[in-house]
Amino acid sequence: MLATLAALWIFLVGLIVLLLVFFAAVAAIGGKNGVTVESGSYLVFDLTTNITDAAPPPDFGGFGGDQDGTLQLRTVTRALRAAAKDDRIAGVYLTGSLSPLGYGAGFAALKEVREALNACRAAGKPVVAYLDFAMTRDVYLASVASEVALNPYGVVLLPGLSSQPIFFTGALDKFGIGVQVTRVGKYKSFVEPFTRKDMSPENRAQTQKLLDDLWSQILDEIATSRGLTRPELQRSVDAHGLFNAEQAADAKLVDRLAYRDEMIAELKRKTGRTGSREPFKQIALADYASTLGDTPARSRTVGRAAAGKIAVVYAEGDIVDGEGDYGEIGGDRFSRMLRGLRQDDDVKAIVLRVNSPGGSATAAEEIQRELRLARLTKPVIVSMGTVAASGGYWISAYSNRIYAEPTTITGSIGVFGMYFNVQKLAGDLGLTFDVAKTGKFADAFTITRPKTDEELELFQHLVDWIYDQFITKVSEGRHLDRAVVEDIAQGRVWSGTEAKKLGLVDEIGGLDAAVRFAAQNARLGANYTVVEYPRRKELTEIIADLLKGRQRQQTDSRDAFGRLLASIKQEIKMVQEFNDPRGVYARLPLEVMVK
């Protein structure tokens, strides 16, 4: 048996070595196949993608390349801005429908893409969009095009924004699972799905205000781009919500109706290939980005010579204790990474890009500690993405300057604790428990029974203390009176526009604006190198992850039942990520769903 096991082990090691050699060879061959850009080409931007702040995780099926269907925001904006100045690029062609997943393709990110598309138009490059099935995000992005065409049998879904949280209280009751909570902040509503069957009045008020703010910004931008007034567009939205092709044309959401072959024939004519069997002159956005030299996932030099490095650190996902995984901000891993950047004399400034609803208070403080120390020696600038709330705001508070987009969801300065117990479920199954202990609170963390009043008081005291620390940190970091912070905190969420009015945000702007300010603040002028973190994994690390069996979540955003299941799964995943050693969390409760 030992001989057999040894043989299997040798075979496995040999197989891994062969895979490493094979993948390295494929990568080397692929690297030699250069991409060329024909003069007069259209840059094809296929919207059937998820646009993330950080570089996408490796695609094991693609030998460690980027994940299929995912593009990094800076890859998109950099390619579009380069195309605006590239004489070989005749125009931009948008097609497909966005596939948002997790915290990707949010309106804050899409605003930066819109601005890059506008740069192409300002340079005299036509931006042509072709839509089949367009949802709100697609309309928001495509509306900036110089011409928008829709399939005659296509649909435009523009009903407005809604938030529809799932409430688990009834299901938990049926299964005999009890829930107790401690919290501070009347708007801190993360616990409501586990304790109520509907929204509290406070939660409904804050949610409505947030949705109104976001929708107002989205409506204004679409209306302006389409040559409409805001009331005109709102009337169309309220009259239809779901537009067929003719209704979309009448409402001026699109310029004309056309079949795809007609659009392709027109692009052939524009690129000098009328009647040819060849496709129109084109290059995919990702391929074009690969021709621009150093990739944004590694480094990018601005100016003639680099006077120093600006580290762009992506804090995207839930904040968890420990190392964390893909799509998570591990307190240990991020603090270690920030410590290295803080001690690196070549790094002259740090730009923290936050796209996180928060999570573990312990992990958030661990990360913030390193950022506070870094600020003593170099500028620390925060760029808020789609969401930077609760723990996401915690890690942002002490930066030199905070940038956010109007549609950024931020604030949610509040704290809660949540404690499950299975006493009733266990009783129904005939299970009983007993305990022997050496201290009064030795079994306070058990899930076999509800917490006693004394134990809840103990946990509430801890939550109160964390909340007091949160208020203090925001007051100190933002130079605001404590009374002001206490008034705007209470767990309430704010749009980026409102956050700027309240002093929680300094400037309205995107990641590029934050990087430029960091360079200016670090006195780098126009010469610097942008380096992104977390770094891309090496091939050996990718294969190690593959052997561990890590899988990425995928879903079909157009399948209603699939979306429901994905929402439930995401809620359960959030509970599973509650790993703060003290059981105290600063996390955003709200999920904004665009239907």
Residue, then its C-alpha position, 0 to 999 in steps of 0.5 A: m500500500l505504501a509503495t502504491l501511495a508513493a507511486l501515486w505521489i510521484f505521478l502527481v508531482g510529475l503531472i504538475v511539473l508537466l502542466l507547468v512546462f506546458f502552460a509556460a510554453v503556451a504562454a510563451i507562444g501566445g506572447k509572441n503572437g503580437v496584435t496588430v492594429e489596422s489603420g481605419s479600424y473600429l475599436v469594438f467594445d463588447l459590453t457582455t462583460n463584468i467591469t471590475d475595479a481590480a484585475p480579474p482573477p485568473d481563468f484556469g481554462g485560459f491557462g492563467g489569463d484573465q477571466d472570460g467576460t471580465l474587464q478591469l476598469r482601468t483597462v477599459t478607460r485607458a484603451l478608450r483614451a488611447a484610442a481617442k488619440d490613435d490615428r489608426i482608430a476610426g471610431v468605437y463600436l459598442t454592442g452587447s449587454l453588461s453582465p454585472l456580478g458582485y460589485g462590478a459594473g456599478f454606476a460609479a465605474l460606468k461613469e468613468v467609462r462614459e467619460a472615456l467614451n466622451a473623450c473619443r467623441a471629443a476627438g472626432k471619433p464616432v461612437v456607435a452603439y448597437l443594442d438588442f436587449a438593453m437594461t438600465r446600465d446599458v442605456y446609461l453607457a450607450s446613451v453617450a454614443s453619437e448614434v444608438a441603433l436598436n434591433p427592430y425586435g429588441v427591448v429597452l428595459l428602463p424602469g428606474l431603480s429599486s431595492q428589494p431585500i430578502f427577509f429570512t425571519g419566517a424561514l428561520d422561525k420554521f427551522g427553529i433557528g433563533v437570532q439575537v442582535t446588538r447594534v448602534g444606529k437607528y439606520k443600521s439595518f443589516v440585521e433586519p432581514f434576520t429579525r423582521k419581515d419588512m423594512s423598518p420605517e428608518n430603513r425605508a426612508q434612507t433607502q428611498k432617499l438613496l435611490d432618489d439621489l442615484w436615479s436623479q444622477i442617472l436620469d440627468e446624464i441619460a437625458t443630457s446625452r440624448g437631448l432630452t429634458r429630465p421631465e421628458l425622460q421620467r414621463s417616458v420611464d413611467a409610461h413604459g418602463l419596458f420599451n419595445a423598439e418603436q417605443a424606444a425610438d419614439a422616446k428618443l432613447v435610440d436614434r434608429l432601428a436596424y438589424r445587426d447585418e445592416m449595422i455590420a454592412e454600414l461599418k464595412r462601408k466606413t472601414g472601406r470593405t463594402g462587399s468584402r467577405e472580410p469583417f469590417k476593420q476592427i480590434a477588440l478592446a482587450d486586444y487593443a489594450s494589450t498593444l499599449g505596452d505595460t498593462p495596468a495590472r502591473s505598471r504604467t509609466v506616465g511622462r518621459a521618466a518615472a520619478g517615483k511610483i504611485a501604488v493603486v491598491y484595490a480594496e474590493g469585496d467584503i472585509v474579512d478577518g484573516e487572509g481572505d480569498y478572491g473577492e474578499i479583503g483579508g485584514d491580514r493580507f491587506s495590512r501586510m501588503l500596505r506595510g510593504l508599500r509603506q516601507d518602500d521608499d520608491v512608492k511615493a503615494i498610495v491610492l486606495r480604491v475602495n469598492s466594499p460594503g465593509g465587514s469585520a470591524t477587527a480587519a477594517e481597523e487592522i487595515q486602517r492602522e497601516l494606512r494611518l502609519a503610511r500617511l505619516t510618510k507619504p500621501v494616502i488618497v482614497s477613490m471610492g467606487t460603486v460602494a464604500a460604506s461602513g467598514g469600507y468607510w472605516i478604512s477610508a477615514y484617515s486619508n489625505r483626500i477622498y474622491a467619490e462619484p455622485t452614484t457612490i454609496t457611502g456612509s453607513i457609519g454604524v456597528f452591529g453584532m448578530y448571534f444565531n442559536v439552534q436551541k429549538l431546532a435541536g429540541d425538535l431533533g431530540l438533541t440536548f446539550d449540557v455544559a461545565k464551565t469555569g467562568k460565568f461567560a465561558d459559554a457565552f458564544t455558544i449557538t446551542r441556546p439564546k444569549t442571556d440578558e447579561e450576555l447581551e448586555l456584555f455584547q452590546h457594551l462591545v458594540d457601543w464601544i466600537y461605534d464610539q471608536f468609529i465616530t471618533k475616527v471619522s471625526e478625527g480623520r475628516h476634521l469634523d465636529r463629533a456632534v456633526v458626525e454623530d448626527i450624520a452617522q447612525g448607520r445611514v447610507w448616503s450617495g456620493t453627492e450627499a456625502k460631499k455636502l456633509g463633508l464625508v467626501d472631498e471631491i467628486g471624481g474617479l480613479d484617474a482624478a485620484v491618481r493625478f492628485a496623488a502625483q501632485n501631492a507627492r510632487l511627482g509632476a507628470n512623471y510617475t509609474v502606476v503600479e497596481y496591487p494586489r499583484r497578479k499571481e504567478l503561474t505556479e500560484i494559479i496552478a496551486d489554486l486550481l489544485k485546491g479546487r477554487q471555483r468562481q461564482q457565475t450567474d445569468s443576470r437575465d434569468a429571474f429565478g437565477r437572480l433570486l437564487a443568486s441573491i439568496k446565495q449571496e446573503i448566505k455567503m455574507v453570513q458565512e463571511f462573518n468571522d470577526p473574532r469579537g463578533v462585531y461588524a461594520r457592514l452595509p445592509l443595502e443591495v441596490m437592484v436595478k430591474 
